[in-house]
Amino acid sequence: MSWDVIIAGAGPAGLAAAFAAEAEGAKVLLLEHAGFVGGMLTEGMIHVLCGMSSASLYKEITKRLIIRMGHRQVYDTESMKEFFLEKLLGSSIELMLHTTVLGADCENGSIKGIRVLTRGGIEELTAPLYIDATGNGDLAFNCGVGFDMGREEDGLCQPASLYMRLAGVDTRKFTEFIETNREAVTQKLQKAVADGEVPAPAGHVIMAPEVRDGYLRLNMTNATGVDGTDSRSMTRAELLCRSQVQPLLRFIRRNVPGCEQAFVVQTASYTGVRESRRFHCVYQLNEYDLAEAKVFDDWIATRCRFGFDVHDVKGHGIATQTLHAKPDYTIPYRSLQPLGVDNLLLAGRCIGGTHLAHSSYRVMPICMAMGQAAGVAAAQCARRGVVYAEADVAAIQKTLLAQGISEP
């Protein structure tokens, strides 16, 4: 079987890349480690889309699945799984689940093939072009592309968190209380942590009702000092976050009206990583680009909106920023081009950028925009028989606009 492009990772960026490439006539192989697609949209149990972009997939999800609850864009994760299943079954995309990237054979700045672990053993796969949408940038890492992690001054990354889901909630009673008492609950939680009732470094209160009455999603577990690319570090994070679940439930039952009879009905498949590798690309997107809402000549993602959102790397809560991202910034094609590998593009939180810029562009609607652009670039380069450095960016932009993204 021959493919025009192999895409590693079927989260928001990888799915957007696959759909966009297929729409342009490319033969696509999409690889995913889990037994279903969606990444943090589904496995991570995040039921709220933070931020915005003009990506076609984001617009479709907004139209079909999003319910507005105040300022929040809420969806049901099981409905999201069904949505992607329907789209994939109606496409020509070849999907390989239960498949993990192990390595890459790179020669003279080009990927000649990749090795993956499947249920049947190790296989070698080849295509002229590749897209890394793994989040951690596993394919780029195996190609030896340079990268940075965490804050520029000390390398510390944002903390990791495990989503938890509560049932048995009186949603009306909870909502009426939390609207005016969130800070008071936060102070009580921090005291409970200080007293050893809840394992540190928990301490922030992020609780939101689901689409269905009687359920809440909680983003309140917390693990700092985590290296999301290291299995031992992630094991410690998983154990810590899961050890916080029942103490948090007991705290909530005692201190949050409407939750007296609540119980944990589900936790996410794994602890979510906010930040890991940021690869060295032709252009490193920085916070001033976002603060100015710079429109790059080689824009490929438009109408990107999300503030600088850095969770405290040493504790809990959100770090205060003096600089602010301006709405409707763009992301350039060059930030998707890793240095030293001519037939690989990045899509998602692993693109080239600074720690602070990353805290904005890491969110899923913006990752979808990057993925869509990477998919279009792959299809056009495959059709012309060229590598990504020889892409016609103006033609990519024209196609993206035809696919429904907005002018910058």
Salt bridges, closest charged atoms under 4 A:
GLU24 OE1 - ARG383 NH2 3.96
GLU32 OE2 - HIS33 NE2 3.40
GLU43 OE1 - HIS33 NE2 3.68
GLU60 OE2 - ARG64 NH1 3.68
GLU60 OE1 - LYS87 NZ 3.10
ASP76 OD1 - ARG212 NH1 2.64
GLU78 OE2 - LYS81 NZ 2.94
GLU86 OE2 - ARG64 NH2 3.22
ASP105 OD1 - ARG115 NH1 2.65
ASP138 OD1 - ARG277 NH1 3.43
ASP148 OD2 - HIS280 NE2 3.19
GLU152 OE2 - ARG278 NH2 3.46
GLU153 OE2 - ARG151 NE 3.54
ASP154 OD2 - ARG151 NH2 2.43
GLU176 OE2 - ARG172 NH1 3.12
ASP195 OD2 - LYS191 NZ 2.71
GLU197 OE1 - ARG254 NH2 3.25
GLU210 OE2 - ARG165 NE 2.60
GLU210 OE2 - ARG217 NE 2.52
GLU238 OE1 - ARG242 NE 3.83
GLU260 OE2 - LYS173 NZ 3.47
GLU275 OE2 - ARG278 NH1 3.17
GLU275 OE2 - HIS355 ND1 2.75
ASP298 OD2 - ARG334 NE 2.77
ASP309 OD2 - HIS311 NE2 3.44
ASP309 OD2 - ARG362 NH2 2.65
ASP328 OD1 - ARG305 NE 2.75
